[in-house]
Amino acid sequence: MTIGLIGAGHIGSQVARLAVKAGHDVVLSNSRDPQTLAGLVKELGPRARAGTPDDAAKAGDLVVVTVPLKNYREVPVAPLAGKVVIDTNNYYPERDGHISELDDESTTTSELLQAHLPTSKVVKAFNHIQAAHLTTDGLPAGSPNRRALVIAGDDAQAKATVTTLLDRFGFDVVDAGPLREGWRIQRDTPGYGPRRNAGEVRHDLAIAKRYRDM
Ligand SMILES: NC(=O)c1ccc[n+]([C@@H]2O[C@H](COP(=O)([O-])OP(=O)(O)OC[C@H]3O[C@@H](n4cnc5c(N)ncnc54)[C@H](OP(=O)(O)O)[C@@H]3O)[C@@H](O)[C@H]2O)c1
């Protein structure tokens, strides 16, 4: 499988490392000339190349969007039609500016990306793990107390694809439900950040509170 990355910063570069290690090809992109990714491409080896966001979107069988949320509208739409798109993004008003639908909690970050990509199958993943831990916390399937990552999405097949990928990357997976339930793992919820196994993260999701109820 080829994994396209739109964004190659803290999270994008780490997902690319996991993908290459798992035997996938990667096409990396950022907001600048692909040449700026030469160092990372060299580190990743022959399975990696850099291109524009359009190149990454076209080449990817699955594409990861991992840019600052404020830039989500710049993600190319047409080449992602019909594809599984992983959304890692979180909302930080101090970085992203205020987005009224998130401030009033009438939607969630991944629903915003899904609305921007109406023909793609958006799955929320990787939003609650620090980038550095992606390459240190993975364990083989069946390991006791394996770290679990949360997904959310509206398409069961897309979620199954992402579950298989995360398992190969070293993590158990807990399904929080449809995209609209993604708030349960947003910034400031109990599961956001710490290392949790599947049972613990299910508990975190169950006790999560909306900002308006905090
Ligand atoms: N850091 C973490 O530990 C962490 C953990 C979980 C989730 N997240 C979330 O994941 C997202 C990415 O975080 P990050 O820490 O990886 O950010 P980051 O290190 O700042 O990297 C952002 C990447 O997105 C690229 N980018 C920005 N605008 C773009 C555009 N319009 N088209 C294509 N690429 C674009 C940047 O390229 P340039 O360098 O060329 O600008 C850069 O490669 C954020 O929403 C963040 O909240 C972060």
PDBQT file of the ligand as one rigid body, heavy atoms in Angstrom, charges set to zero:
ROOT
HETATM    1  N1  LIG A 301       2.690  17.166  17.707  1.00  0.00    +0.000 N 
HETATM    2  C1  LIG A 301       1.970  16.228  18.301  1.00  0.00    +0.000 C 
HETATM    3  O1  LIG A 301       2.469  15.532  19.209  1.00  0.00    +0.000 OA
HETATM    4  C2  LIG A 301       0.540  15.977  17.854  1.00  0.00    +0.000 A 
HETATM    5  C3  LIG A 301      -0.105  14.853  18.385  1.00  0.00    +0.000 A 
HETATM    6  C4  LIG A 301      -1.378  14.517  17.920  1.00  0.00    +0.000 A 
HETATM    7  C5  LIG A 301      -2.016  15.327  16.989  1.00  0.00    +0.000 A 
HETATM    8  N2  LIG A 301      -1.384  16.457  16.524  1.00  0.00    +0.000 N 
HETATM    9  C6  LIG A 301      -2.117  17.289  15.558  1.00  0.00    +0.000 C 
HETATM   10  O2  LIG A 301      -1.741  16.882  14.254  1.00  0.00    +0.000 OA
HETATM   11  C7  LIG A 301      -1.655  18.026  13.387  1.00  0.00    +0.000 C 
HETATM   12  C8  LIG A 301      -0.224  18.163  12.888  1.00  0.00    +0.000 C 
HETATM   13  O3  LIG A 301       0.588  18.397  14.039  1.00  0.00    +0.000 OA
HETATM   14  P1  LIG A 301       2.173  18.433  13.968  1.00  0.00    +0.000 P 
HETATM   15  O4  LIG A 301       2.627  18.590  15.371  1.00  0.00    +0.000 OA
HETATM   16  O5  LIG A 301       2.681  17.332  13.140  1.00  0.00    +0.000 OA
HETATM   17  O6  LIG A 301       2.384  19.828  13.213  1.00  0.00    +0.000 OA
HETATM   18  P2  LIG A 301       3.725  20.420  12.621  1.00  0.00    +0.000 P 
HETATM   19  O7  LIG A 301       4.916  19.736  13.216  1.00  0.00    +0.000 OA
HETATM   20  O8  LIG A 301       3.610  21.909  12.732  1.00  0.00    +0.000 OA
HETATM   21  O9  LIG A 301       3.663  20.003  11.081  1.00  0.00    +0.000 OA
HETATM   22  C9  LIG A 301       2.643  20.480  10.249  1.00  0.00    +0.000 C 
HETATM   23  C10 LIG A 301       2.964  20.013   8.846  1.00  0.00    +0.000 C 
HETATM   24  O10 LIG A 301       1.865  20.424   8.005  1.00  0.00    +0.000 OA
HETATM   25  C11 LIG A 301       2.424  21.033   6.857  1.00  0.00    +0.000 C 
HETATM   26  N3  LIG A 301       1.446  21.930   6.275  1.00  0.00    +0.000 N 
HETATM   27  C12 LIG A 301       0.939  23.084   6.768  1.00  0.00    +0.000 A 
HETATM   28  N4  LIG A 301       0.032  23.591   5.934  1.00  0.00    +0.000 NA
HETATM   29  C13 LIG A 301      -0.038  22.742   4.881  1.00  0.00    +0.000 A 
HETATM   30  C14 LIG A 301      -0.784  22.722   3.703  1.00  0.00    +0.000 A 
HETATM   31  N5  LIG A 301      -1.680  23.688   3.444  1.00  0.00    +0.000 N 
HETATM   32  N6  LIG A 301      -0.593  21.703   2.821  1.00  0.00    +0.000 NA
HETATM   33  C15 LIG A 301       0.301  20.724   3.076  1.00  0.00    +0.000 A 
HETATM   34  N7  LIG A 301       1.034  20.692   4.209  1.00  0.00    +0.000 NA
HETATM   35  C16 LIG A 301       0.863  21.689   5.090  1.00  0.00    +0.000 A 
HETATM   36  C17 LIG A 301       3.662  21.731   7.347  1.00  0.00    +0.000 C 
HETATM   37  O11 LIG A 301       4.489  22.050   6.262  1.00  0.00    +0.000 OA
HETATM   38  P3  LIG A 301       5.549  23.268   6.344  1.00  0.00    +0.000 P 
HETATM   39  O12 LIG A 301       6.580  22.875   7.323  1.00  0.00    +0.000 OA
HETATM   40  O13 LIG A 301       6.042  23.355   4.932  1.00  0.00    +0.000 OA
HETATM   41  O14 LIG A 301       4.733  24.467   6.769  1.00  0.00    +0.000 OA
HETATM   42  C18 LIG A 301       4.226  20.626   8.242  1.00  0.00    +0.000 C 
HETATM   43  O15 LIG A 301       4.893  19.655   7.477  1.00  0.00    +0.000 OA
HETATM   44  C19 LIG A 301      -2.127  19.221  14.222  1.00  0.00    +0.000 C 
HETATM   45  O16 LIG A 301      -3.496  19.438  14.013  1.00  0.00    +0.000 OA
HETATM   46  C20 LIG A 301      -1.859  18.766  15.647  1.00  0.00    +0.000 C 
HETATM   47  O17 LIG A 301      -2.685  19.412  16.573  1.00  0.00    +0.000 OA
HETATM   48  C21 LIG A 301      -0.121  16.782  16.926  1.00  0.00    +0.000 A 
ENDROOT
TORSDOF 0
